[in-house]
Amino acid sequence: MLPRPVQQPLPLWIGGNSEPAMRRAGRLGDGWIPSFITPEQLRLGVQKTQAFAAGAGREVPADHFGVLFYCCLDPDPAAAHALAAPFEPRGRVDEAALARCTAFGPAALVRERLEEYVAGGASKFILRPMCPPDRMLDQLGQLATDVIPDFHRR
């Protein structure tokens, strides 16, 4: 792997939003980063993960919780949702849960939803545009200019 990681040993972040994933993160991991999880589910998952860590005689640092967050940017939420629709996970999450754990619309909506996750205990994010491949760079550019700077100013 190049470049070689600076951290030694290599940090182990555990994904997944099941209780077994939280148990593994608490017992073995340096962090927990689920996807397709609501801010409230994240808050409860952070508590469970910390409880599993305490049971193993360890602690996961408070700033080692995050979310893989899907979004699609467009000033018109309906247009953003239409752009994202072909890429929505079928059968993995229902429409109501998808609406609570993603953001389809203007940058302000994405920032607002990320703030909900921050309040739930997240401090790390993987922002993943849910869009056609030919729109990915544009979406990433918008995230870089219209969303991320607000969080770096803290």
C-alpha positions as CSV (number, residue, x, y, z in Angstrom):
1,M,0.0,0.0,0.0
2,L,1.4,3.3,-1.0
3,P,1.8,5.8,0.5
4,R,2.3,3.8,3.7
5,P,0.0,4.8,6.6
6,V,1.5,7.2,9.1
7,Q,-0.4,5.6,12.0
8,Q,1.1,2.5,13.6
9,P,-0.7,0.3,14.1
10,L,-3.1,0.9,11.3
11,P,-6.4,2.2,12.7
12,L,-9.2,-0.3,12.3
13,W,-12.6,1.2,11.7
14,I,-15.6,-1.1,11.7
15,G,-18.6,-0.5,9.4
16,G,-22.1,-1.9,9.6
17,N,-25.2,-0.9,11.6
18,S,-26.0,-4.2,13.2
19,E,-25.4,-5.0,16.9
20,P,-22.7,-7.5,16.0
21,A,-20.9,-4.7,14.1
22,M,-21.2,-2.4,17.2
23,R,-19.9,-5.2,19.4
24,R,-16.8,-5.7,17.1
25,A,-16.2,-2.0,17.0
26,G,-16.3,-1.8,20.8
27,R,-14.2,-4.9,21.4
28,L,-11.7,-4.5,18.6
29,G,-12.1,-1.3,16.6
30,D,-10.6,2.2,16.7
31,G,-13.9,3.6,15.3
32,W,-17.4,2.8,14.0
33,I,-18.8,4.1,10.7
34,P,-22.2,2.7,9.7
35,S,-24.3,3.6,6.6
36,F,-28.0,4.0,6.0
37,I,-28.6,4.8,9.6
38,T,-30.6,7.7,11.0
39,P,-29.1,10.3,13.4
40,E,-31.1,8.8,16.3
41,Q,-30.0,5.3,15.4
42,L,-26.4,6.6,15.3
43,R,-26.7,8.1,18.8
44,L,-28.0,4.8,20.2
45,G,-25.3,2.9,18.3
46,V,-22.6,5.1,19.8
47,Q,-23.9,4.4,23.3
48,K,-24.0,0.6,22.6
49,T,-20.5,0.6,21.0
50,Q,-19.1,2.5,24.0
51,A,-20.8,0.0,26.3
52,F,-19.3,-3.0,24.4
53,A,-15.9,-1.2,24.6
54,A,-16.3,-0.7,28.4
55,G,-17.2,-4.4,28.7
56,A,-13.9,-5.2,27.0
57,G,-11.9,-2.9,29.3
58,R,-11.3,-0.3,26.6
59,E,-12.8,2.9,25.1
60,V,-13.4,4.1,21.6
61,P,-12.5,7.8,21.5
62,A,-15.5,10.1,21.2
63,D,-14.2,11.5,17.9
64,H,-14.0,8.1,16.3
65,F,-17.6,7.8,15.2
66,G,-18.8,8.6,11.8
67,V,-21.3,7.9,9.0
68,L,-21.1,6.9,5.4
69,F,-23.6,9.5,4.1
70,Y,-25.3,9.5,0.7
71,C,-26.6,12.7,-0.9
72,C,-27.4,14.3,-4.2
73,L,-27.1,18.0,-4.7
74,D,-29.6,20.1,-6.7
75,P,-31.4,23.3,-5.8
76,D,-34.7,21.4,-6.5
77,P,-35.1,18.5,-4.1
78,A,-37.4,16.7,-6.6
79,A,-34.8,16.9,-9.3
80,A,-32.1,15.7,-6.9
81,H,-34.2,12.7,-5.8
82,A,-34.9,11.9,-9.5
83,L,-31.2,11.9,-10.2
84,A,-30.5,9.7,-7.2
85,A,-33.5,7.3,-7.6
86,P,-31.7,4.7,-9.9
87,F,-29.0,4.4,-7.4
88,E,-31.1,3.9,-4.2
89,P,-30.5,0.6,-2.5
90,R,-33.5,-1.6,-3.2
91,G,-34.6,-3.8,-0.3
92,R,-31.9,-2.6,2.0
93,V,-33.8,0.3,3.5
94,D,-37.4,1.5,3.2
95,E,-38.4,4.9,1.7
96,A,-39.1,6.5,5.1
97,A,-35.7,5.4,6.5
98,L,-34.0,6.5,3.3
99,A,-35.5,9.9,3.6
100,R,-34.1,10.2,7.1
101,C,-30.6,9.0,6.4
102,T,-29.8,10.8,3.1
103,A,-30.2,14.3,1.7
104,F,-31.4,15.1,-1.8
105,G,-31.6,18.8,-2.5
106,P,-29.6,22.0,-2.0
107,A,-26.4,22.2,-0.1
108,A,-28.2,23.7,2.9
109,L,-30.2,20.5,3.3
110,V,-27.0,18.4,3.2
111,R,-25.4,20.6,5.9
112,E,-28.5,20.5,8.0
113,R,-28.7,16.7,7.9
114,L,-24.9,16.4,8.7
115,E,-25.5,18.6,11.7
116,E,-28.1,16.1,12.9
117,Y,-25.4,13.4,12.7
118,V,-22.9,15.6,14.6
119,A,-25.5,16.0,17.3
120,G,-25.8,12.2,17.4
121,G,-22.1,11.7,17.9
122,A,-20.5,11.6,14.5
123,S,-17.4,13.6,13.7
124,K,-16.2,11.8,10.6
125,F,-18.0,11.5,7.3
126,I,-17.7,9.7,4.0
127,L,-19.8,11.8,1.7
128,R,-21.0,9.7,-1.2
129,P,-23.0,11.3,-4.0
130,M,-25.9,9.1,-5.1
131,C,-25.8,10.0,-8.8
132,P,-24.9,8.8,-12.3
133,P,-21.1,8.4,-12.8
134,D,-20.9,11.2,-15.3
135,R,-22.2,13.6,-12.5
136,M,-19.9,12.3,-9.8
137,L,-17.1,14.9,-10.2
138,D,-19.6,17.8,-10.3
139,Q,-21.3,16.5,-7.1
140,L,-18.0,16.1,-5.3
141,G,-17.0,19.6,-6.4
142,Q,-20.2,21.0,-5.0
143,L,-19.7,19.2,-1.7
144,A,-16.1,20.6,-1.6
145,T,-17.2,24.2,-2.1
146,D,-20.8,24.4,-0.7
147,V,-20.9,21.9,2.2
148,I,-17.5,20.9,3.6
149,P,-16.0,24.4,4.4
150,D,-18.7,25.1,7.0
151,F,-17.5,22.1,9.0
152,H,-13.8,22.9,8.6
153,R,-14.4,26.4,10.1
154,R,-15.0,24.9,13.5
